Amino acid sequence: MSEPLVYLNGAMTPIADAKISVLDRGFIFGDGIYEVIPIYGRRMFRPAQHMARLFRSLAAISIPNPHIEAEWMRLIDQVVAAHPAEDQMAYLQVTRGVAKRAHPFPLEVTPTVFIMTNPIVLPSPAVRASGVACVSMEDKRWLRCEIKSISLLGNVLAAQHAVEHEAVESIQFRDGYLTEASSSNVWVVKDGAVLGPPKDNLILEGIRYGLIEELCIANAISLESRRISRAEVFAADEIFLSSATKEVLPVVTLDGHPIGSGIPGPVYESLYRAYQQAKAAA
């Protein structure tokens, strides 16, 4: 079977043949942004929201947007069509481009644009039924987490911290308050109400953040966005994660301590069912 094609700077090519310069600022400085879009049945899920975040991130670091929204959609569809899987995960990356190494923004540089897809891998029914373990850690990342930057060393270290503690995710706290996991938003349930950290510069507002808000409204579940203390997290009735690859995933232990009853809770169950209905209706 031939290798799936990727898009790089105007051309479709096998990934083994896709090359960039060693002077690309994404390689040298991590000077770029990315976006990840789930694809179900070859259709993008919540594409408008993903495009809006892509455009916000580009604007936040002053990279000129190389395409209008319709052109982005056409390019993504082209890469999706070249892959045999029905359900995929599209990855988009834009760097500032190739220039002589110097910290300030170069003049008259063309952004590097890369798009690839892979089959999407979701948690198994068995994992969802049992729930997952997480570990806590101090959030030591930079203070512009709302930008979906390719400079992900802090997130990589947090993910590795989870692996080394046999956990699925590291749930992070800054100055004693919940921020997010290494690659997921984190939600706390208490007395039937869902709590989420504020949508500020300390977290990346996942596309599922807005979806969870919509699903809570549709299912008459109270939701509040506010600062959540470490003590509140450990005293939660339920904790769940949300991300493109996890969708909605229950956390049943944190640092080895059971959360609530130690099994996936009813609010998670309601939101997971609602999430699947939203996918089916998209």
C-alpha positions as CSV (number, residue, x, y, z in Angstrom):
1,M,0.0,0.0,0.0
2,S,1.4,3.4,-0.9
3,E,2.2,5.9,1.8
4,P,-0.5,8.5,2.5
5,L,0.2,11.9,1.1
6,V,0.8,15.1,3.1
7,Y,0.6,18.8,2.1
8,L,3.7,21.0,2.3
9,N,3.9,24.5,0.8
10,G,1.7,24.0,-2.1
11,A,2.4,20.4,-3.0
12,M,1.0,16.9,-2.0
13,T,3.8,14.5,-1.4
14,P,4.7,11.3,0.5
15,I,5.7,12.2,4.0
16,A,9.1,10.7,3.6
17,D,9.7,13.2,0.8
18,A,8.4,16.2,2.7
19,K,11.4,18.4,3.6
20,I,11.9,21.8,5.2
21,S,15.0,23.9,5.6
22,V,17.1,23.6,8.8
23,L,16.7,27.4,9.0
24,D,12.9,27.2,9.2
25,R,12.0,29.2,12.3
26,G,9.7,26.4,13.5
27,F,12.8,24.1,13.7
28,I,15.1,26.8,15.1
29,F,12.8,28.7,17.5
30,G,9.5,26.8,17.7
31,D,8.2,29.9,16.1
32,G,4.8,28.7,14.8
33,I,1.4,27.4,15.7
34,Y,-0.6,24.3,15.0
35,E,-4.2,23.0,15.0
36,V,-5.7,19.5,15.4
37,I,-9.1,18.6,13.9
38,P,-10.9,15.3,14.4
39,I,-12.4,13.8,11.2
40,Y,-15.4,11.5,11.5
41,G,-16.6,9.7,8.3
42,R,-14.2,12.1,6.3
43,R,-16.0,15.1,7.7
44,M,-14.4,17.7,10.0
45,F,-15.9,18.0,13.4
46,R,-16.6,21.7,14.5
47,P,-14.4,23.1,11.7
48,A,-15.5,26.7,12.2
49,Q,-14.3,26.6,15.8
50,H,-11.0,25.1,14.8
51,M,-10.5,27.7,12.1
52,A,-11.3,30.5,14.5
53,R,-8.6,29.2,17.0
54,L,-6.1,28.8,14.2
55,F,-6.6,32.3,13.1
56,R,-6.4,33.6,16.7
57,S,-3.1,31.8,17.3
58,L,-1.7,33.2,14.0
59,A,-2.7,36.7,14.9
60,A,-1.4,36.4,18.5
61,I,2.2,35.8,17.2
62,S,1.9,38.0,14.1
63,I,2.2,35.3,11.4
64,P,0.3,36.4,8.3
65,N,-2.5,34.0,7.6
66,P,-1.4,32.2,4.4
67,H,-5.0,31.2,3.4
68,I,-8.6,32.3,3.7
69,E,-10.9,29.9,5.5
70,A,-12.3,28.3,2.4
71,E,-8.9,27.6,1.1
72,W,-7.8,26.0,4.4
73,M,-10.9,23.8,4.2
74,R,-10.1,22.7,0.6
75,L,-6.5,21.8,1.5
76,I,-7.6,19.8,4.6
77,D,-10.2,17.9,2.6
78,Q,-7.6,17.2,-0.1
79,V,-5.3,15.6,2.5
80,V,-8.2,13.7,4.2
81,A,-9.2,12.3,0.8
82,A,-5.7,11.0,0.2
83,H,-5.8,8.9,3.4
84,P,-7.6,5.5,3.5
85,A,-9.1,5.8,7.0
86,E,-12.6,7.1,7.4
87,D,-11.9,8.6,10.9
88,Q,-8.8,10.7,11.1
89,M,-7.0,13.4,13.0
90,A,-5.9,16.3,10.8
91,Y,-2.7,18.1,11.9
92,L,-2.0,21.6,10.6
93,Q,1.2,23.5,11.3
94,V,2.2,27.0,10.2
95,T,5.7,28.5,11.0
96,R,7.0,31.9,10.3
97,G,9.1,30.5,7.6
98,V,12.8,30.3,6.5
99,A,15.2,33.1,7.4
100,K,18.7,33.7,8.7
101,R,18.8,32.8,12.4
102,A,18.0,35.9,14.5
103,H,15.4,36.4,17.2
104,P,13.4,39.3,15.8
105,F,10.8,38.7,13.2
106,P,12.4,38.6,9.7
107,L,11.1,40.8,6.9
108,E,9.5,39.4,3.7
109,V,9.4,35.8,4.8
110,T,6.9,33.2,3.5
111,P,5.1,31.1,6.1
112,T,5.7,27.3,6.0
113,V,2.4,25.4,5.8
114,F,2.2,21.7,6.6
115,I,-0.9,19.4,6.8
116,M,-1.0,15.7,7.5
117,T,-3.6,13.2,8.8
118,N,-3.5,9.9,10.7
119,P,-6.2,7.5,11.9
120,I,-7.8,8.8,15.0
121,V,-7.2,6.6,18.1
122,L,-9.9,7.0,20.8
123,P,-10.0,5.4,24.3
124,S,-11.5,1.9,24.2
125,P,-14.9,1.1,25.7
126,A,-13.0,-0.8,28.5
127,V,-10.9,2.2,29.4
128,R,-14.1,4.4,29.4
129,A,-15.9,1.9,31.6
130,S,-13.1,1.7,34.2
131,G,-11.9,5.3,34.1
132,V,-8.2,6.5,34.1
133,A,-5.6,7.4,36.6
134,C,-4.0,10.9,36.6
135,V,-1.1,12.5,38.6
136,S,-0.8,16.1,39.7
137,M,2.1,18.5,39.2
138,E,3.0,22.1,39.4
139,D,2.4,24.0,36.1
140,K,5.7,25.5,35.2
141,R,4.9,26.5,31.6
142,W,5.0,30.0,30.1
143,L,2.1,32.4,30.6
144,R,0.7,32.4,27.1
145,C,-1.0,29.0,27.1
146,E,-3.9,30.3,25.2
147,I,-1.8,30.3,22.0
148,K,-1.7,26.9,20.3
149,S,2.1,27.2,19.9
150,I,4.4,24.4,18.5
151,S,6.7,25.3,21.5
152,L,5.4,22.4,23.5
153,L,8.4,21.4,25.7
154,G,6.4,22.1,28.9
155,N,3.6,19.9,27.7
156,V,6.0,17.2,26.7
157,L,7.6,17.2,30.1
158,A,4.1,17.0,31.7
159,A,3.1,14.1,29.5
160,Q,6.4,12.3,30.4
161,H,5.7,12.9,34.1
162,A,2.4,11.1,33.6
163,V,4.1,8.2,31.8
164,E,6.7,7.9,34.6
165,H,3.9,7.7,37.2
166,E,1.8,5.2,35.2
167,A,-0.9,7.7,34.6
168,V,-2.8,8.8,31.6
169,E,-2.4,12.6,32.2
170,S,-0.7,15.1,34.4
171,I,-3.2,17.5,35.9
172,Q,-1.5,20.8,36.6
173,F,-1.8,23.5,39.2
174,R,-0.4,27.0,39.2
175,D,-0.2,28.8,42.6
176,G,-2.6,26.2,44.0
177,Y,-5.3,26.5,41.3
178,L,-6.2,24.1,38.5
179,T,-5.1,25.0,35.0
180,E,-5.1,22.0,32.6
181,A,-3.5,18.7,31.8
182,S,-0.6,18.2,29.4
183,S,-2.9,17.9,26.4
184,S,-6.5,18.1,27.8
185,N,-8.8,20.5,29.5
186,V,-9.8,19.3,33.0
187,W,-13.3,19.5,34.5
188,V,-14.5,19.0,38.1
189,V,-18.0,17.9,39.1
190,K,-19.4,18.7,42.6
191,D,-23.0,18.2,43.6
192,G,-24.0,17.7,40.0
193,A,-22.5,20.9,38.7
194,V,-19.5,21.1,36.3
195,L,-16.7,23.5,37.1
196,G,-14.0,24.5,34.6
197,P,-11.0,26.9,34.9
198,P,-11.4,30.4,33.5
199,K,-10.7,30.8,29.7
200,D,-7.7,33.0,30.2
201,N,-4.0,32.9,29.3
202,L,-3.3,30.0,31.7
203,I,-5.0,27.4,29.6
204,L,-5.5,26.5,26.0
205,E,-9.2,26.8,25.4
206,G,-9.9,23.5,23.8
207,I,-12.6,23.3,21.1
208,R,-14.2,20.8,23.4
209,Y,-14.4,23.5,26.1
210,G,-17.1,25.3,24.1
211,L,-18.8,22.0,23.3
212,I,-18.9,21.0,26.9
213,E,-20.6,24.3,27.7
214,E,-23.2,23.6,24.9
215,L,-23.8,20.1,26.1
216,C,-24.3,21.2,29.7
217,I,-26.9,23.7,28.6
218,A,-28.7,21.2,26.4
219,N,-28.8,18.6,29.3
220,A,-29.7,21.1,32.1
221,I,-26.3,20.6,33.8
222,S,-25.1,23.6,35.8
223,L,-21.6,24.8,34.6
224,E,-19.4,27.5,36.1
225,S,-16.1,28.8,34.9
226,R,-13.9,30.0,37.8
227,R,-10.7,29.4,39.6
228,I,-10.7,25.9,41.2
229,S,-8.4,25.2,44.2
230,R,-6.3,22.1,44.5
231,A,-8.4,21.1,47.5
232,E,-11.6,21.3,45.5
233,V,-10.1,19.1,42.8
234,F,-9.2,16.3,45.2
235,A,-12.6,16.6,46.9
236,A,-14.5,16.4,43.6
237,D,-17.4,13.9,43.0
238,E,-16.1,13.4,39.5
239,I,-13.2,14.6,37.3
240,F,-13.1,14.3,33.5
241,L,-10.8,15.3,30.7
242,S,-11.8,16.6,27.3
243,S,-9.7,16.8,24.1
244,A,-9.9,15.9,20.5
245,T,-8.5,12.4,21.0
246,K,-10.0,11.7,24.4
247,E,-13.4,13.3,23.6
248,V,-14.7,13.1,27.2
249,L,-12.8,10.7,29.5
250,P,-13.4,10.0,33.3
251,V,-10.7,10.3,35.9
252,V,-11.1,7.9,38.8
253,T,-7.9,8.4,40.7
254,L,-5.5,11.4,41.2
255,D,-2.1,10.7,42.8
256,G,-3.5,7.3,43.8
257,H,-6.5,8.8,45.7
258,P,-10.0,7.8,44.5
259,I,-12.1,10.6,43.0
260,G,-15.7,10.4,44.4
261,S,-16.8,6.8,44.3
262,G,-13.7,5.8,42.3
263,I,-15.8,4.9,39.2
264,P,-17.0,7.0,36.2
265,G,-19.8,9.2,37.4
266,P,-23.3,10.1,36.1
267,V,-22.4,13.6,34.9
268,Y,-19.6,12.1,32.8
269,E,-21.9,9.4,31.5
270,S,-24.5,12.1,30.4
271,L,-21.9,14.3,28.7
272,Y,-20.3,11.3,26.9
273,R,-23.6,10.2,25.5
274,A,-24.4,13.8,24.5
275,Y,-20.9,14.1,22.8
276,Q,-21.6,11.0,20.7
277,Q,-25.0,12.5,19.7
278,A,-23.2,15.7,18.6
279,K,-20.8,13.8,16.5
280,A,-23.6,11.8,14.8
281,A,-25.5,15.0,14.1
282,A,-22.4,16.9,12.6
